[in-house]
Amino acid sequence: MDKETKYKKTYSLKDAFFPLLIFTILITCFLFNAGGMLEMITCLVILSFIFFVWMGMIVGTLKGKMQILKEKKYIEKMNPYIYYRNLPNNFGIGVTSLLLDSTIENDKDIVAVILDLCAKKYLRLIKQNDKYVIQVLKEIDHHLLSNEKYILTLIRNNDIKNINYQEWYNYCMQDGIDLGLYYHKEIDIRNHESPDDDIVKKTEMIHLTISVAIAILIFVVSLFNVHVLVSLANGIVVFMLSYIVLFIPFYFIHAFTALKYIGDSVKDENYKMTIENHLKKTEKGVEELHKLYSFKAFIRDFGNFVDKKAEEVVIWDRYLSYAQVFGLTEEIMESGYQELVDNASFQIDHIENIHLDNIEIESSSKGKA
């Protein structure tokens, strides 16, 4: 199972590795003249095709990622908050993860959801030897979002290890849309005109005109030295030679135009998929994202707040799951507060040690919710 689930599969720079490998092998064969003329021309055509497709993939993906990064930096720059000490909202882990970067990290975020449901008193998680046992404490109710109900139902049925991540993602996305945080927007890209018959005819006309011009020039020059019939013969021969010689560069012009069209089409498609893979945030979503960024800053600097009382640390049973989403688990665990992992909601050793393959559902809890 992939680590990440996204709204729509998009090309990434990793996808360019295999074409690049083929490109490298072929260029090596070409440079070392591994075959005859026909093989070299075939190799060159394949090389050119792979190059244009490969560059289209990279340029389109990078263009989309740069636009997303620019938008993210702008949102961060406009953030009116420095620290946000309280949990900004009750949207839950799945919606929060999508609001941050339109992506769910599967196992990592599932564990975070389980801890969050523990903090909400629907579950309890206890470490027993080398396993982590889930106890179901509370029935599913209207206070949970649909994506949380989905996870809790799987836990109740002891089926959490067989979770359909795309289905869970869809629940998370729909919850965020219902909350007015973001939406999926398809973008329109301009369609490149394919090399049509008019361009081909214009190129052929230029090809013919140049050949005729050279032939006429030779004919006129020859008139000063030889008989008119000889000059005419010279012009005809030069015309044929010019047309044949110029056929090669004009053929490559046609080929280059066609390959450029393919490359531009691939670039636009990758750009489109990259942008559409990023959920569009609403005004409310941007405001909540500002709070999340500031909440993340507070969690990151948690160890620097020396005025914490014991009862203040206990509330972090709710915050630890968000530290997981923010990628700050290690920093939080280094703070040394045992209450972070041993409290009324769960008793664990370290969040990074919890995986779906070492989680068990308490038998008495199955079918309880």
C-alpha positions as CSV (number, residue, x, y, z in Angstrom):
1,M,0.0,0.0,0.0
2,D,1.3,3.4,-0.9
3,K,2.4,5.7,1.9
4,E,0.3,8.6,0.7
5,T,-3.2,8.9,-0.7
6,K,-4.0,11.8,-2.9
7,Y,-7.2,13.0,-4.7
8,K,-5.9,12.0,-8.1
9,K,-2.8,10.2,-9.2
10,T,-0.3,12.7,-10.6
11,Y,3.1,12.4,-12.2
12,S,6.1,13.2,-10.0
13,L,9.8,13.5,-10.5
14,K,10.2,9.9,-9.5
15,D,8.1,8.9,-12.5
16,A,10.7,10.4,-14.7
17,F,13.4,8.0,-13.5
18,F,12.6,5.1,-15.8
19,P,12.4,7.2,-19.0
20,L,15.6,8.9,-18.0
21,L,17.3,5.5,-17.6
22,I,16.2,4.5,-21.1
23,F,17.3,7.9,-22.4
24,T,20.8,7.4,-20.9
25,I,21.1,3.9,-22.3
26,L,20.0,5.0,-25.8
27,I,22.3,8.0,-25.9
28,T,25.2,5.8,-24.9
29,C,24.4,3.5,-27.8
30,F,24.1,6.4,-30.1
31,L,27.4,8.0,-29.0
32,F,29.3,4.8,-29.4
33,N,27.8,4.2,-32.9
34,A,26.5,0.8,-31.9
35,G,24.8,0.1,-35.3
36,G,24.5,1.2,-38.8
37,M,22.9,4.4,-40.2
38,L,19.4,3.1,-40.0
39,E,19.9,2.0,-36.4
40,M,21.4,5.4,-35.5
41,I,18.4,7.3,-37.1
42,T,16.0,5.1,-35.2
43,C,17.9,5.6,-32.0
44,L,17.9,9.4,-32.5
45,V,14.1,9.4,-33.1
46,I,13.4,7.4,-30.0
47,L,15.9,9.6,-28.0
48,S,14.1,12.7,-29.1
49,F,10.7,11.4,-28.3
50,I,11.8,10.3,-24.8
51,F,13.5,13.6,-24.2
52,F,10.5,15.8,-25.1
53,V,8.1,13.6,-23.0
54,W,10.5,13.5,-20.1
55,M,11.1,17.3,-20.1
56,G,7.3,17.8,-20.4
57,M,6.8,15.7,-17.3
58,I,9.4,17.5,-15.3
59,V,8.6,21.0,-16.4
60,G,4.8,20.5,-16.0
61,T,5.2,19.0,-12.5
62,L,7.7,21.6,-11.3
63,K,5.5,24.4,-12.7
64,G,2.6,23.1,-10.7
65,K,4.6,22.5,-7.5
66,M,6.1,26.0,-7.7
67,Q,2.7,27.6,-8.0
68,I,1.5,25.6,-5.0
69,L,4.6,26.5,-3.0
70,K,4.1,30.2,-3.9
71,E,0.5,30.0,-2.6
72,K,1.6,28.3,0.6
73,K,4.3,31.0,1.3
74,Y,1.8,33.7,0.7
75,I,-0.6,32.2,3.2
76,E,2.1,31.8,5.7
77,K,3.3,35.4,5.2
78,M,-0.3,36.7,5.8
79,N,-0.7,34.8,9.0
80,P,-1.7,37.2,11.8
81,Y,-0.9,34.7,14.6
82,I,2.4,33.8,16.2
83,Y,1.4,31.1,18.6
84,Y,-2.0,29.4,19.0
85,R,-2.0,27.6,22.3
86,N,-5.3,25.9,22.1
87,L,-6.5,23.3,19.6
88,P,-7.8,25.6,16.8
89,N,-10.8,23.4,15.9
90,N,-12.5,20.0,16.2
91,F,-12.1,19.0,12.6
92,G,-10.1,15.9,13.4
93,I,-6.9,14.4,12.0
94,G,-8.0,13.5,8.5
95,V,-9.5,16.9,7.6
96,T,-6.6,18.7,9.3
97,S,-4.1,16.7,7.2
98,L,-5.9,17.5,3.9
99,L,-6.1,21.2,4.9
100,L,-2.4,21.3,5.4
101,D,-1.2,19.8,2.2
102,S,-4.1,17.9,0.5
103,T,-2.4,14.6,1.4
104,I,-3.0,11.9,3.9
105,E,0.0,9.8,5.0
106,N,-1.7,6.5,5.5
107,D,-0.4,4.5,8.5
108,K,1.0,7.6,10.2
109,D,-2.3,9.5,10.1
110,I,-4.4,6.4,11.0
111,V,-2.4,6.1,14.2
112,A,-3.0,9.8,14.8
113,V,-6.7,9.3,14.4
114,I,-6.7,6.4,16.9
115,L,-5.0,8.6,19.4
116,D,-7.3,11.5,18.7
117,L,-10.4,9.2,19.2
118,C,-8.7,8.1,22.5
119,A,-8.5,11.7,23.6
120,K,-12.2,12.2,22.7
121,K,-12.9,9.2,25.0
122,Y,-14.3,6.9,22.2
123,L,-11.3,4.5,22.6
124,R,-8.5,3.7,24.9
125,L,-5.1,2.4,23.8
126,I,-2.9,0.5,26.2
127,K,0.5,-1.1,25.6
128,Q,0.7,-4.7,26.6
129,N,4.1,-6.4,26.1
130,D,4.9,-5.8,22.4
131,K,1.3,-5.1,21.3
132,Y,-1.0,-2.1,21.6
133,V,-4.6,-3.0,22.6
134,I,-7.6,-0.9,21.6
135,Q,-10.6,-0.8,23.9
136,V,-13.9,0.6,22.5
137,L,-15.4,2.9,25.2
138,K,-18.2,4.7,23.5
139,E,-20.7,4.3,20.7
140,I,-20.6,6.2,17.4
141,D,-22.5,9.4,17.7
142,H,-23.3,12.6,15.8
143,H,-20.3,14.4,17.3
144,L,-17.9,12.6,14.9
145,L,-17.3,13.4,11.3
146,S,-18.0,10.8,8.7
147,N,-14.3,9.9,8.3
148,E,-14.0,9.3,12.0
149,K,-17.1,7.2,12.0
150,Y,-15.6,5.1,9.2
151,I,-12.4,4.5,11.2
152,L,-14.4,3.7,14.4
153,T,-16.6,1.3,12.5
154,L,-13.5,-0.6,11.2
155,I,-12.1,-0.8,14.7
156,R,-15.4,-2.1,16.0
157,N,-15.4,-4.8,13.3
158,N,-11.8,-5.6,13.9
159,D,-11.1,-4.7,10.3
160,I,-8.8,-1.6,10.7
161,K,-5.8,-3.4,9.1
162,N,-7.8,-3.8,5.9
163,I,-8.7,-0.2,5.6
164,N,-9.4,1.2,2.1
165,Y,-7.3,4.3,2.2
166,Q,-8.9,5.9,-0.9
167,E,-12.3,5.4,0.7
168,W,-11.1,7.0,3.9
169,Y,-9.6,9.8,1.9
170,N,-12.9,10.5,0.2
171,Y,-14.6,10.7,3.5
172,C,-12.0,13.2,4.8
173,M,-12.3,15.3,1.7
174,Q,-16.1,15.4,1.8
175,D,-16.0,16.3,5.4
176,G,-13.7,19.2,4.7
177,I,-15.9,20.3,1.8
178,D,-19.0,20.1,4.0
179,L,-17.2,22.3,6.6
180,G,-16.5,24.9,4.0
181,L,-12.7,24.5,4.2
182,Y,-11.7,23.6,0.7
183,Y,-13.0,22.2,-2.6
184,H,-11.7,20.4,-5.6
185,K,-11.4,22.6,-8.6
186,E,-10.6,21.5,-12.2
187,I,-8.5,23.9,-14.2
188,D,-8.6,24.6,-17.9
189,I,-5.4,24.6,-19.9
190,R,-5.0,25.9,-23.3
191,N,-4.9,23.3,-26.0
192,H,-1.8,23.4,-28.2
193,E,-2.6,23.2,-31.9
194,S,-1.3,20.1,-33.5
195,P,1.0,20.5,-36.5
196,D,-1.7,20.7,-39.2
197,D,-1.7,20.4,-43.0
198,D,-1.3,24.1,-43.5
199,I,2.0,24.2,-41.6
200,V,3.2,21.1,-43.5
201,K,2.2,22.7,-46.8
202,K,3.9,26.0,-45.9
203,T,7.1,24.2,-44.9
204,E,7.1,22.2,-48.2
205,M,6.5,25.4,-50.1
206,I,9.5,27.1,-48.4
207,H,11.5,23.9,-49.2
208,L,10.5,24.1,-52.9
209,T,11.0,27.8,-53.1
210,I,14.6,27.7,-51.8
211,S,15.5,24.8,-54.2
212,V,14.0,26.7,-57.1
213,A,15.8,29.9,-56.1
214,I,19.2,28.2,-56.0
215,A,18.5,26.5,-59.4
216,I,17.6,29.9,-61.0
217,L,20.7,31.5,-59.5
218,I,22.9,28.7,-61.0
219,F,21.1,29.0,-64.3
220,V,21.7,32.8,-64.5
221,V,25.3,32.6,-63.5
222,S,25.9,29.7,-66.0
223,L,24.5,31.8,-68.9
224,F,27.7,34.0,-68.8
225,N,29.9,31.1,-69.5
226,V,28.1,28.3,-71.3
227,H,25.2,27.7,-73.7
228,V,21.7,28.3,-72.6
229,L,20.8,24.6,-72.8
230,V,23.8,23.7,-70.7
231,S,22.9,26.4,-68.2
232,L,19.3,24.9,-68.1
233,A,20.7,21.5,-67.5
234,N,22.9,22.8,-64.7
235,G,19.9,24.5,-63.1
236,I,17.8,21.3,-63.2
237,V,20.6,19.2,-61.7
238,V,21.2,21.8,-59.0
239,F,17.5,22.0,-58.3
240,M,17.3,18.2,-57.8
241,L,20.4,18.2,-55.6
242,S,19.2,21.1,-53.5
243,Y,15.8,19.6,-53.0
244,I,17.3,16.3,-51.9
245,V,19.9,17.9,-49.6
246,L,17.3,20.2,-48.0
247,F,14.9,17.4,-47.5
248,I,16.8,16.2,-44.4
249,P,16.7,19.5,-42.4
250,F,13.1,20.2,-43.4
251,Y,12.2,16.6,-42.4
252,F,13.8,17.3,-39.0
253,I,11.8,20.5,-38.7
254,H,8.6,18.5,-39.2
255,A,9.8,16.0,-36.7
256,F,10.8,18.6,-34.2
257,T,7.5,20.4,-34.5
258,A,5.6,17.2,-33.8
259,L,7.8,16.2,-30.8
260,K,7.5,19.7,-29.4
261,Y,3.7,19.4,-29.6
262,I,3.9,16.1,-27.7
263,G,6.2,17.6,-25.1
264,D,3.9,20.6,-24.6
265,S,0.9,18.4,-24.2
266,V,2.6,16.2,-21.6
267,K,3.8,19.4,-19.8
268,D,0.3,20.8,-19.6
269,E,-1.3,17.5,-18.5
270,N,1.2,17.1,-15.7
271,Y,0.7,20.8,-14.6
272,K,-3.0,20.3,-14.6
273,M,-2.9,17.1,-12.6
274,T,-0.4,18.6,-10.1
275,I,-2.6,21.6,-9.5
276,E,-5.8,19.6,-9.3
277,N,-4.2,17.3,-6.8
278,H,-4.0,20.3,-4.5
279,L,-7.4,21.1,-2.9
280,K,-8.4,24.7,-3.3
281,K,-8.8,26.5,0.1
282,T,-11.7,28.7,0.9
283,E,-11.5,31.9,2.9
284,K,-12.5,30.0,6.0
285,G,-10.0,27.3,5.1
286,V,-7.2,29.9,4.9
287,E,-8.2,31.3,8.3
288,E,-8.1,27.8,9.9
289,L,-4.8,27.1,8.2
290,H,-3.3,30.2,9.8
291,K,-4.4,28.8,13.2
292,L,-2.9,25.4,12.4
293,Y,0.4,26.9,11.4
294,S,0.5,28.9,14.7
295,F,-0.6,25.8,16.6
296,K,2.2,23.9,15.0
297,A,4.7,26.6,16.1
298,F,3.4,26.3,19.6
299,I,3.8,22.5,19.6
300,R,7.2,22.8,18.1
301,D,8.4,25.1,20.9
302,F,6.5,23.2,23.6
303,G,9.7,22.3,25.4
304,N,10.6,26.0,25.7
305,F,7.5,26.8,27.8
306,V,8.9,26.3,31.3
307,D,5.8,27.5,33.1
308,K,3.7,24.4,32.4
309,K,1.9,22.8,35.3
310,A,1.1,19.1,35.5
311,E,-2.6,19.6,34.7
312,E,-1.6,21.6,31.6
313,V,0.6,18.8,30.3
314,V,-2.2,16.3,30.7
315,I,-4.3,18.1,28.0
316,W,-1.6,17.1,25.5
317,D,-3.2,13.7,25.2
318,R,-5.3,15.6,22.6
319,Y,-2.3,17.4,21.1
320,L,0.0,14.4,20.6
321,S,-1.9,13.2,17.5
322,Y,-1.6,16.6,15.9
323,A,2.2,16.6,16.6
324,Q,2.1,13.4,14.6
325,V,0.4,15.1,11.7
326,F,2.8,18.1,11.9
327,G,5.8,15.7,11.9
328,L,6.9,17.0,15.3
329,T,6.6,13.8,17.3
330,E,10.3,13.4,18.0
331,E,10.6,17.0,19.3
332,I,7.6,16.6,21.6
333,M,8.8,13.3,23.0
334,E,12.2,14.8,23.8
335,S,10.4,17.2,26.2
336,G,10.4,14.4,28.7
337,Y,6.9,14.7,30.1
338,Q,5.6,11.2,30.8
339,E,2.0,12.5,30.8
340,L,2.2,12.8,27.1
341,V,2.2,9.0,26.6
342,D,0.7,7.9,30.0
343,N,-2.6,9.5,30.8
344,A,-6.3,8.9,31.1
345,S,-6.7,8.5,27.3
346,F,-3.8,6.1,26.4
347,Q,-0.8,4.4,27.9
348,I,1.9,3.9,25.3
349,D,5.6,4.2,25.2
350,H,6.3,6.1,22.0
351,I,3.9,7.0,19.1
352,E,6.5,6.0,16.5
353,N,6.4,2.4,17.8
354,I,2.6,2.1,17.0
355,H,1.8,0.5,13.7
356,L,-1.4,-1.2,12.4
357,D,0.4,-4.6,12.4
358,N,1.0,-4.5,16.2
359,I,-2.4,-3.2,17.1
360,E,-5.1,-5.5,18.5
361,I,-8.7,-5.0,19.3
362,E,-9.8,-6.1,22.7
363,S,-12.2,-9.1,22.2
364,S,-14.8,-7.6,24.6
365,S,-14.9,-4.4,22.5
366,K,-15.7,-6.0,19.2
367,G,-19.2,-5.1,18.2
368,K,-19.7,-2.8,21.2
369,A,-19.8,0.4,19.3
